[in-house]
């Protein structure tokens, strides 16, 4: 893969979901109540249709289990929808949501594509505001006429405002809820982990749009072997060309070693190893003795005309049968190749590599097999997936109580907590581990050293802490008083309301890369452009190879492919580990997700910044 994941325009951030961060006093918990529907996800594609038998079928090139760029370096791969966000096209006004009257919501609707795009007007050329995720149900208004072209089935207005096209993945029914086979569960917006996850354990694991039968599974395995052989040929040709030009050989992709068939059993009891039989074993007719002369053979009589004719007839018959068998096998091969080309596999990611991560929200039985039904509508054999547990670290962040502020920070390695004696000297009380939060009332000097006087009336050396430093309020918050500061040197994030810090946590930003493959997180002042309950991320790097994580939770994109998002696959918060994104513990990412702008309307999986709901400012320094 390329050293840097491919990026699709602005569609990058709508797939993350985060967890609420604590119940301490201070700024109100921004997360919705448990019964409040989730918000947005990455720009969805109009790719997946519900088939008559309930499965999902590829329609166009969209990926139902497709990936988005992981960790800033990779691109969102959730379809071809580009959310307009805060940067509408010249001459086009920013989108604004206008809810319809509640009594007009009389039609049942179902998102039957992986992503159903939401527009400001009933026109495919109007501003894109967000999207619904596959399987989401809602009530909508009666049919509205298409004000443009491309939506002959008509438009329907959503409860929060915005319009969706019935020709682009919205299934409607005036009388009852539309049917869906194996509907996937909705994301758990009240939990730090919106989905359960699993890891692919075998190269070539298929992603299906419906449960596959035995023949389809056999053909898919054959197709994967053909693709492997083609890749090997391409790599050999590239290596030969490099050698002819005097260049170093290009890197090759490691492929799994085909399993060798077991050796056939033998009947002679020797284990089938080709060794000699036991002594005394009988062996056919006796050979002539050395001293016995051979008897002269009588010359054979020449064949008669009748015998020659019979021989020619048999030879012609055998040749005809061989040609008939050849044509039969050729026709069979063509039929298999034709069926192979029509397999209900994911159009962009039909075969997953070992180590890729998928969502596992629903387990079903069908076609004599057990399957995981993914959040994107795909089916994967459960025997090829290893379930992942919950992450080691759910949250490190702290909501700062009302009336408190600086100084505060996190223990860098370990720190001693001290108490003051009556004579003013300090005595050791306990030791606290790395990443422990320390909130203080003031910094004081004792014995020539600086200490934080904590809210528990104890003292901790400033030199043992990663201290947050007050930052100036950005010049233009655009009516949105909430903003985020990220200190790359300290790997420390502070969320502010104006000048007041309200939340802090440790992060993991981009690690040091190379000249050809930089991973550094960009510095500057940005705005959140889109945010997603979850967003699939994938990419290819020279150092890490291929990677793909389906539905990374709580993604908030602020610059191209760079996002703040939850990370459940590592516990290195406080150190640089990412490909450029700002990784947070999933619980802290969820808290920020519901706190920052833009707001995510109820039931949406992803949304762009818009008029009346701008994206919060993010300062990276």
WONOR-V669252 format. One record per residue. N is the residue number from 1. RES is the residue in one letter. SS is DSSP state (alpha for helix, beta for strand, coil for the rest). Layout:
# WONOR-V669252
n=N res=RES ss=SS
n=N res=RES ss=SS
This chain:
# WONOR-V669252
n=1 res=X ss=coil
n=2 res=X ss=coil
n=3 res=X ss=coil
n=4 res=X ss=coil
n=5 res=X ss=coil
n=6 res=X ss=coil
n=7 res=X ss=coil
n=8 res=X ss=coil
n=9 res=X ss=coil
n=10 res=X ss=coil
n=11 res=X ss=alpha
n=12 res=X ss=alpha
n=13 res=X ss=alpha
n=14 res=X ss=beta
n=15 res=X ss=beta
n=16 res=X ss=beta
n=17 res=X ss=coil
n=18 res=X ss=coil
n=19 res=X ss=coil
n=20 res=X ss=coil
n=21 res=X ss=coil
n=22 res=X ss=coil
n=23 res=X ss=coil
n=24 res=X ss=coil
n=25 res=X ss=coil
n=26 res=X ss=coil
n=27 res=X ss=coil
n=28 res=X ss=coil
n=29 res=X ss=coil
n=30 res=X ss=coil
n=31 res=X ss=coil
n=32 res=X ss=coil
n=33 res=X ss=coil
n=34 res=X ss=coil
n=35 res=X ss=coil
n=36 res=X ss=coil
n=37 res=X ss=coil
n=38 res=X ss=coil
n=39 res=X ss=coil
n=40 res=X ss=coil
n=41 res=X ss=coil
n=42 res=X ss=coil
n=43 res=X ss=coil
n=44 res=X ss=coil
n=45 res=X ss=coil
n=46 res=X ss=coil
n=47 res=X ss=coil
n=48 res=X ss=beta
n=49 res=X ss=beta
n=50 res=X ss=beta
n=51 res=X ss=coil
n=52 res=X ss=coil
n=53 res=X ss=coil
n=54 res=X ss=coil
n=55 res=X ss=coil
n=56 res=X ss=beta
n=57 res=X ss=beta
n=58 res=X ss=beta
n=59 res=X ss=coil
n=60 res=X ss=coil
n=61 res=X ss=coil
n=62 res=X ss=coil
n=63 res=X ss=coil
n=64 res=X ss=coil
n=65 res=X ss=coil
n=66 res=X ss=coil
n=67 res=X ss=coil
n=68 res=X ss=coil
n=69 res=X ss=beta
n=70 res=X ss=coil
n=71 res=X ss=coil
n=72 res=X ss=coil
n=73 res=X ss=coil
n=74 res=X ss=coil
n=75 res=X ss=coil
n=76 res=X ss=beta
n=77 res=X ss=coil
n=78 res=X ss=coil
n=79 res=X ss=coil
n=80 res=X ss=coil
n=81 res=X ss=coil
n=82 res=X ss=coil
n=83 res=X ss=coil
n=84 res=X ss=coil
n=85 res=X ss=coil
n=86 res=X ss=coil
n=87 res=X ss=coil
n=88 res=X ss=coil
n=89 res=X ss=coil
n=90 res=X ss=coil
n=91 res=X ss=coil
n=92 res=X ss=coil
n=93 res=X ss=coil
n=94 res=X ss=coil
n=95 res=X ss=coil
n=96 res=X ss=coil
n=97 res=X ss=coil
n=98 res=X ss=coil
n=99 res=X ss=coil
n=100 res=X ss=coil
n=101 res=X ss=coil
n=102 res=X ss=alpha
n=103 res=X ss=alpha
n=104 res=X ss=alpha
n=105 res=X ss=coil
n=106 res=X ss=coil
n=107 res=X ss=beta
n=108 res=X ss=beta
n=109 res=X ss=beta
n=110 res=X ss=beta
n=111 res=X ss=beta
n=112 res=X ss=coil
n=113 res=X ss=coil
n=114 res=X ss=coil
n=115 res=X ss=beta
n=116 res=X ss=beta
n=117 res=X ss=beta
n=118 res=X ss=beta
n=119 res=X ss=beta
n=120 res=X ss=coil
n=121 res=X ss=coil
n=122 res=X ss=coil
n=123 res=X ss=coil
n=124 res=X ss=coil
n=125 res=X ss=coil
n=126 res=X ss=coil
n=127 res=X ss=coil
n=128 res=X ss=beta
n=129 res=X ss=beta
n=130 res=X ss=beta
n=131 res=X ss=beta
n=132 res=X ss=beta
n=133 res=X ss=beta
n=134 res=X ss=coil
n=135 res=X ss=coil
n=136 res=X ss=coil
n=137 res=X ss=beta
n=138 res=X ss=beta
n=139 res=X ss=beta
n=140 res=X ss=beta
n=141 res=X ss=coil
n=142 res=X ss=coil
n=143 res=X ss=coil
n=144 res=X ss=beta
n=145 res=X ss=coil
n=146 res=X ss=coil
n=147 res=X ss=coil
n=148 res=X ss=coil
n=149 res=X ss=coil
n=150 res=X ss=coil
n=151 res=X ss=coil
n=152 res=X ss=coil
n=153 res=X ss=coil
n=154 res=X ss=coil
n=155 res=X ss=beta
n=156 res=X ss=beta
n=157 res=X ss=beta
n=158 res=X ss=beta
n=159 res=X ss=coil
n=160 res=X ss=coil
n=161 res=X ss=coil
n=162 res=X ss=coil
n=163 res=X ss=beta
n=164 res=X ss=beta
n=165 res=X ss=beta
n=166 res=X ss=alpha
n=167 res=X ss=alpha
n=168 res=X ss=alpha
n=169 res=X ss=coil
n=170 res=X ss=beta
n=171 res=X ss=beta
n=172 res=X ss=beta
n=173 res=X ss=beta
n=174 res=X ss=coil
n=175 res=X ss=coil
n=176 res=X ss=coil
n=177 res=X ss=coil
n=178 res=X ss=coil
n=179 res=X ss=coil
n=180 res=X ss=coil
n=181 res=X ss=coil
n=182 res=X ss=coil
n=183 res=X ss=coil
n=184 res=X ss=coil
n=185 res=X ss=coil
n=186 res=X ss=coil
n=187 res=X ss=coil
n=188 res=X ss=coil
n=189 res=X ss=coil
n=190 res=X ss=coil
n=191 res=X ss=coil
n=192 res=X ss=coil
n=193 res=X ss=coil
n=194 res=X ss=coil
n=195 res=X ss=coil
n=196 res=X ss=coil
n=197 res=X ss=beta
n=198 res=X ss=beta
n=199 res=X ss=beta
n=200 res=X ss=beta
n=201 res=X ss=coil
n=202 res=X ss=coil
n=203 res=X ss=coil
n=204 res=X ss=coil
n=205 res=X ss=beta
n=206 res=X ss=beta
n=207 res=X ss=coil
n=208 res=X ss=beta
n=209 res=X ss=coil
n=210 res=X ss=coil
n=211 res=X ss=coil
n=212 res=X ss=coil
n=213 res=X ss=coil
n=214 res=X ss=alpha
n=215 res=X ss=alpha
n=216 res=X ss=alpha
n=217 res=X ss=alpha
n=218 res=X ss=alpha
n=219 res=X ss=alpha
n=220 res=X ss=alpha
n=221 res=X ss=alpha
n=222 res=X ss=alpha
n=223 res=X ss=alpha
n=224 res=X ss=alpha
n=225 res=X ss=alpha
n=226 res=X ss=alpha
n=227 res=X ss=alpha
n=228 res=X ss=alpha
n=229 res=X ss=alpha
n=230 res=X ss=alpha
n=231 res=X ss=alpha
n=232 res=X ss=alpha
n=233 res=X ss=alpha
n=234 res=X ss=alpha
n=235 res=X ss=alpha
n=236 res=X ss=alpha
n=237 res=X ss=alpha
n=238 res=X ss=alpha
n=239 res=X ss=alpha
n=240 res=X ss=alpha
n=241 res=X ss=alpha
n=242 res=X ss=alpha
n=243 res=X ss=alpha
n=244 res=X ss=alpha
n=245 res=X ss=coil
n=246 res=X ss=coil
n=247 res=X ss=coil
n=248 res=X ss=coil
n=249 res=X ss=coil
n=250 res=X ss=coil
n=251 res=X ss=coil
n=252 res=X ss=coil
n=253 res=X ss=coil
n=254 res=X ss=coil
n=255 res=X ss=coil
n=256 res=X ss=coil
n=257 res=X ss=coil
n=258 res=X ss=coil
n=259 res=X ss=coil
n=260 res=X ss=coil
n=261 res=X ss=coil
n=262 res=X ss=coil
n=263 res=X ss=coil
n=264 res=X ss=coil
n=265 res=X ss=coil
n=266 res=X ss=coil
n=267 res=X ss=coil
n=268 res=X ss=coil
n=269 res=X ss=coil
n=270 res=X ss=coil
n=271 res=X ss=coil
n=272 res=X ss=coil
n=273 res=X ss=coil
n=274 res=X ss=coil
n=275 res=X ss=coil
n=276 res=X ss=coil
n=277 res=X ss=coil
n=278 res=X ss=coil
n=279 res=X ss=coil
n=280 res=X ss=coil
n=281 res=X ss=coil
n=282 res=X ss=coil
n=283 res=X ss=coil
n=284 res=X ss=coil
n=285 res=X ss=coil
n=286 res=X ss=coil
n=287 res=X ss=coil
n=288 res=X ss=coil
n=289 res=X ss=coil
n=290 res=X ss=coil
n=291 res=X ss=coil
n=292 res=X ss=coil
n=293 res=X ss=coil
n=294 res=X ss=coil
n=295 res=X ss=coil
n=296 res=X ss=coil
n=297 res=X ss=coil
n=298 res=X ss=coil
n=299 res=X ss=coil
n=300 res=X ss=coil
n=301 res=X ss=coil
n=302 res=X ss=coil
n=303 res=X ss=coil
n=304 res=X ss=coil
n=305 res=X ss=alpha
n=306 res=X ss=alpha
n=307 res=X ss=alpha
n=308 res=X ss=alpha
n=309 res=X ss=alpha
n=310 res=X ss=alpha
n=311 res=X ss=alpha
n=312 res=X ss=alpha
n=313 res=X ss=alpha
n=314 res=X ss=alpha
n=315 res=X ss=alpha
n=316 res=X ss=alpha
n=317 res=X ss=alpha
n=318 res=X ss=alpha
n=319 res=X ss=alpha
n=320 res=X ss=alpha
n=321 res=X ss=alpha
n=322 res=X ss=alpha
n=323 res=X ss=alpha
n=324 res=X ss=alpha
n=325 res=X ss=alpha
n=326 res=X ss=alpha
n=327 res=X ss=alpha
n=328 res=X ss=alpha
n=329 res=X ss=alpha
n=330 res=X ss=alpha
n=331 res=X ss=alpha
n=332 res=X ss=alpha
n=333 res=X ss=alpha
n=334 res=X ss=alpha
n=335 res=X ss=alpha
n=336 res=X ss=alpha
n=337 res=X ss=alpha
n=338 res=X ss=alpha
n=339 res=X ss=alpha
n=340 res=X ss=alpha
n=341 res=X ss=alpha
n=342 res=X ss=coil
n=343 res=X ss=coil
n=344 res=X ss=coil
n=345 res=X ss=beta
n=346 res=X ss=coil
n=347 res=X ss=coil
n=348 res=X ss=coil
n=349 res=X ss=coil
n=350 res=X ss=coil
n=351 res=X ss=beta
n=352 res=X ss=beta
n=353 res=X ss=coil
n=354 res=X ss=coil
n=355 res=X ss=coil
n=356 res=X ss=coil
n=357 res=X ss=beta
n=358 res=X ss=beta
n=359 res=X ss=beta
n=360 res=X ss=coil
n=361 res=X ss=coil
n=362 res=X ss=beta
n=363 res=X ss=beta
n=364 res=X ss=beta
n=365 res=X ss=beta
n=366 res=X ss=beta
n=367 res=X ss=coil
n=368 res=X ss=coil
n=369 res=X ss=beta
n=370 res=X ss=beta
n=371 res=X ss=beta
n=372 res=X ss=beta
n=373 res=X ss=beta
n=374 res=X ss=coil
n=375 res=X ss=coil
n=376 res=X ss=coil
n=377 res=X ss=coil
n=378 res=X ss=coil
n=379 res=X ss=beta
n=380 res=X ss=beta
n=381 res=X ss=beta
n=382 res=X ss=alpha
n=383 res=X ss=alpha
n=384 res=X ss=alpha
n=385 res=X ss=beta
n=386 res=X ss=beta
n=387 res=X ss=beta
n=388 res=X ss=coil
n=389 res=X ss=coil
n=390 res=X ss=coil
n=391 res=X ss=coil
n=392 res=X ss=coil
n=393 res=X ss=coil
n=394 res=X ss=coil
n=395 res=X ss=coil
n=396 res=X ss=coil
n=397 res=X ss=coil
n=398 res=X ss=beta
n=399 res=X ss=beta
n=400 res=X ss=coil
n=401 res=X ss=coil
n=402 res=X ss=coil
n=403 res=X ss=coil
n=404 res=X ss=coil
n=405 res=X ss=coil
n=406 res=X ss=coil
n=407 res=X ss=coil
n=408 res=X ss=beta
n=409 res=X ss=beta
n=410 res=X ss=beta
n=411 res=X ss=beta
n=412 res=X ss=coil
n=413 res=X ss=coil
n=414 res=X ss=beta
n=415 res=X ss=beta
n=416 res=X ss=beta
n=417 res=X ss=beta
n=418 res=X ss=beta
n=419 res=X ss=beta
n=420 res=X ss=beta
n=421 res=X ss=coil
n=422 res=X ss=coil
n=423 res=X ss=coil
n=424 res=X ss=coil
n=425 res=X ss=coil
n=426 res=X ss=beta
n=427 res=X ss=beta
n=428 res=X ss=beta
n=429 res=X ss=beta
n=430 res=X ss=beta
n=431 res=X ss=beta
n=432 res=X ss=beta
n=433 res=X ss=beta
n=434 res=X ss=coil
n=435 res=X ss=coil
n=436 res=X ss=coil
n=437 res=X ss=beta
n=438 res=X ss=beta
n=439 res=X ss=beta
n=440 res=X ss=beta
n=441 res=X ss=beta
n=442 res=X ss=beta
n=443 res=X ss=beta
n=444 res=X ss=beta
n=445 res=X ss=beta
n=446 res=X ss=beta
n=447 res=X ss=coil
n=448 res=X ss=coil
n=449 res=X ss=beta
n=450 res=X ss=beta
n=451 res=X ss=beta
n=452 res=X ss=beta
n=453 res=X ss=beta
n=454 res=X ss=beta
n=455 res=X ss=coil
n=456 res=X ss=coil
n=457 res=X ss=coil
n=458 res=X ss=coil
n=459 res=X ss=beta
n=460 res=X ss=beta
n=461 res=X ss=beta
n=462 res=X ss=alpha
n=463 res=X ss=alpha
n=464 res=X ss=alpha
n=465 res=X ss=beta
n=466 res=X ss=beta
n=467 res=X ss=beta
n=468 res=X ss=coil
n=469 res=X ss=coil
n=470 res=X ss=coil
n=471 res=X ss=coil
n=472 res=X ss=coil
n=473 res=X ss=coil
n=474 res=X ss=coil
n=475 res=X ss=coil
n=476 res=X ss=coil
n=477 res=X ss=coil
n=478 res=X ss=coil
n=479 res=X ss=coil
n=480 res=X ss=coil
n=481 res=X ss=coil
n=482 res=X ss=beta
n=483 res=X ss=beta
n=484 res=X ss=beta
n=485 res=X ss=beta
n=486 res=X ss=beta
n=487 res=X ss=beta
n=488 res=X ss=coil
n=489 res=X ss=coil
n=490 res=X ss=coil
n=491 res=X ss=coil
n=492 res=X ss=beta
n=493 res=X ss=beta
n=494 res=X ss=beta
n=495 res=X ss=beta
n=496 res=X ss=beta
n=497 res=X ss=beta
n=498 res=X ss=coil
n=499 res=X ss=coil
n=500 res=X ss=beta
n=501 res=X ss=beta
n=502 res=X ss=beta
n=503 res=X ss=beta
n=504 res=X ss=beta
n=505 res=X ss=beta
n=506 res=X ss=beta
n=507 res=X ss=coil
n=508 res=X ss=beta
n=509 res=X ss=coil
n=510 res=X ss=beta
n=511 res=X ss=coil
n=512 res=X ss=coil
n=513 res=X ss=coil
n=514 res=X ss=coil
n=515 res=X ss=coil
n=516 res=X ss=coil
n=517 res=X ss=coil
n=518 res=X ss=coil
n=519 res=X ss=coil
n=520 res=X ss=coil
n=521 res=X ss=coil
n=522 res=X ss=coil
n=523 res=X ss=coil
n=524 res=X ss=beta
n=525 res=X ss=beta
n=526 res=X ss=beta
n=527 res=X ss=beta
n=528 res=X ss=coil
n=529 res=X ss=coil
n=530 res=X ss=beta
n=531 res=X ss=beta
n=532 res=X ss=beta
n=533 res=X ss=beta
n=534 res=X ss=beta
n=535 res=X ss=beta
n=536 res=X ss=beta
n=537 res=X ss=beta
n=538 res=X ss=beta
n=539 res=X ss=beta
n=540 res=X ss=beta
n=541 res=X ss=beta
n=542 res=X ss=coil
n=543 res=X ss=coil
n=544 res=X ss=coil
n=545 res=X ss=beta
n=546 res=X ss=beta
n=547 res=X ss=beta
n=548 res=X ss=beta
n=549 res=X ss=beta
n=550 res=X ss=beta
n=551 res=X ss=beta
n=552 res=X ss=beta
n=553 res=X ss=beta
n=554 res=X ss=beta
n=555 res=X ss=beta
n=556 res=X ss=beta
n=557 res=X ss=beta
n=558 res=X ss=beta
n=559 res=X ss=beta
n=560 res=X ss=coil
n=561 res=X ss=coil
n=562 res=X ss=beta
n=563 res=X ss=beta
n=564 res=X ss=beta
n=565 res=X ss=beta
n=566 res=X ss=beta
n=567 res=X ss=coil
n=568 res=X ss=coil
n=569 res=X ss=coil
n=570 res=X ss=coil
n=571 res=X ss=coil
n=572 res=X ss=coil
n=573 res=X ss=coil
n=574 res=X ss=coil
n=575 res=X ss=coil
n=576 res=X ss=coil
n=577 res=X ss=coil
n=578 res=X ss=beta
n=579 res=X ss=coil
n=580 res=X ss=coil
n=581 res=X ss=coil
n=582 res=X ss=beta
n=583 res=X ss=beta
n=584 res=X ss=beta
n=585 res=X ss=coil
n=586 res=X ss=alpha
n=587 res=X ss=alpha
n=588 res=X ss=alpha
n=589 res=X ss=alpha
n=590 res=X ss=alpha
n=591 res=X ss=alpha
n=592 res=X ss=alpha
n=593 res=X ss=alpha
n=594 res=X ss=alpha
n=595 res=X ss=alpha
n=596 res=X ss=coil
n=597 res=X ss=coil
n=598 res=X ss=coil
n=599 res=X ss=coil
n=600 res=X ss=coil
n=601 res=X ss=coil
n=602 res=X ss=coil
n=603 res=X ss=coil
n=604 res=X ss=coil
n=605 res=X ss=coil
n=606 res=X ss=beta
n=607 res=X ss=beta
n=608 res=X ss=beta
n=609 res=X ss=coil
n=610 res=X ss=beta
n=611 res=X ss=coil
n=612 res=X ss=coil
n=613 res=X ss=beta
n=614 res=X ss=coil
n=615 res=X ss=coil
n=616 res=X ss=coil
n=617 res=X ss=beta
n=618 res=X ss=beta
n=619 res=X ss=beta
n=620 res=X ss=beta
n=621 res=X ss=coil
